[in-house]
């Protein structure tokens, strides 16, 4: 049985790698075309690029359904639309999180984009691929840098706003893991986190993203992922050792009180931190409920996942 599981994990990983190569070839080909085009003419390539990425995600969601045997139970606010703009936040416990989240939400929400550090654009293959898919690259200037050069004040926000202009006519889902790192008992203890299942959220990155999008994001997609059988590793997941995962989705309005200058407005900073901490307290309680909820109480059929 152990050997069978190991072979299953190797096979799933092989499929993931092969599908990635098959997706990267046309992706990089179109990326080269995009580089040669003037900026104002590049937008017509985006549907093709997004379809390549979507097909790759869709294939891997499909192969995980039949190969891993993991059942994903989806609950909460499921009236989602691919024609809306979303800011998605989620708790982070395992490398499996992104696979499960995409499996649960693929086809229900618009294309997923991650805010990336500007330095990552120079990574071989990955940087070009993310640039081709219009992932927003941002650079946040430190207070010390601004003090040395006052002209940098607000420049990071403005640069990111310009980068996000391309989303004005194309719905997207911007993803943020506000804990900043994966949950472990050691990190939880080191932080002296007041939450039972979560690390302390970092408000600055989320506030920066909302401000950079200049009010274009009106809905927060609050995703909570629970592993009733314990936090799995990637290898445990692809080997079929994870029986079920729970994903809860809550929709929340993003009002204008959540848009402001987090770095320089202390009143806004306190307000934003209080809002996020309150949301995190509720998420912590929801995680407890999900972990204690009887098996199979809420589920989306495997055909839809």
Buried (B, 14 or more C-beta within 10 A) or exposed (E): EEEEBEEBBEBBBEBBEEBBEBBBEBBBEBBEEBEEEEEEEBBEBBEEBBEBBBBBBBBBBEBBBEBBBBBBBBBBEEEBEEEBBBBBBBBBBBEBBBBBBBBBBBEBBBBBBBBBEBEBBEEEEEBBBBBBBBBBBBEBBEEEBBEEEEEBBBBBBEBBBEBBEBBEEBBBBBBBBBBBEBBEEEBBEEEEBEBEBBBBBBBBBBBBBBBBBBEBBEBBBBBBBBBBEEBBEBBBBBBBBBEBBBBBBBBBEBEEEBBBBBBEEEEBBEBBBEBBBEBBEEBBEBBEEBBEBEEEEBBBEEEEB
